[in-house]
Amino acid sequence: MEDVNKNKPVCYDPARKKFIFYDEIVSGKENIIPLDTLSENDLKKLVIERHRTGPDYKVQAISGPPYSRDEVIQAIEQNEPFGLVTVAAEISYLKGLLISLGKNRDKTG
């Protein structure tokens, strides 16, 4: 896994209000919380936290203005179209990552 992603949460436990990180899953300290079990609000929390803990950046859609990291977070919080697309893309990425983590952990553990 890329080092930049190791500092970002990969899932969220709403019962404990705890973000769960890659190394915690790999080490067996934490279990994978399936993203399909999270509410829309909890998914947004997870994606926002991933953006907050990552490096600053600029991103631009083909037909729109550039967004800073803080503007992306604001778009997510306000349910703007760009924010909704960002959440959907991030959740899709995380689902694949968590499936891979689960398979690798099953083989080693």
HUVEN-V479143 format. One record per helix or strand of 3 or more residues. SS is the DSSP state (hx for helix, st for strand). FROM is the first residue (numbers start at 0). TO is the last residue. If there is no record, write none. Layout:
# HUVEN-V479143
ss: [SS;SS]
from: [FROM;FROM]
to: [TO;TO]
This chain:
# HUVEN-V479143
ss: [hx;st;st;hx;hx;hx;st;st;hx;hx]
from: [2;8;17;21;34;39;57;65;68;80]
to: [5;12;20;26;36;52;59;67;76;107]
